[in-house]
């Protein structure tokens, strides 16, 4: 995954960190939209999204966050290390 994140980071290398964070916010909104559409929570649209749509949007959030982390650190390996440390802390806190 991180090799591909590095490629995406390099491809969008001139995008400021602020724009990357705004893109992440947009992606999270698309998760909400997919969830609403999957459960028919918008009476006007009804059920208009699938579980696969929701999973695709969640994956987009993960990818966008990883690229944004790389943009903030300026280094994909540093971003990966930070994520791994954070994941370890969260799983430890959960008692796993």
RAQUI-V727047 format. One record per helix or strand of 3 or more residues. SS is the DSSP state (helix for helix, strand for strand). FROM is the first residue (numbers start at 0). LEN is the number of residues. If there is no record, write none. Layout:
# RAQUI-V727047
SS:FROM:LEN / SS:FROM:LEN
This chain:
# RAQUI-V727047
helix:1:10 / helix:16:23 / helix:50:23 / helix:75:18
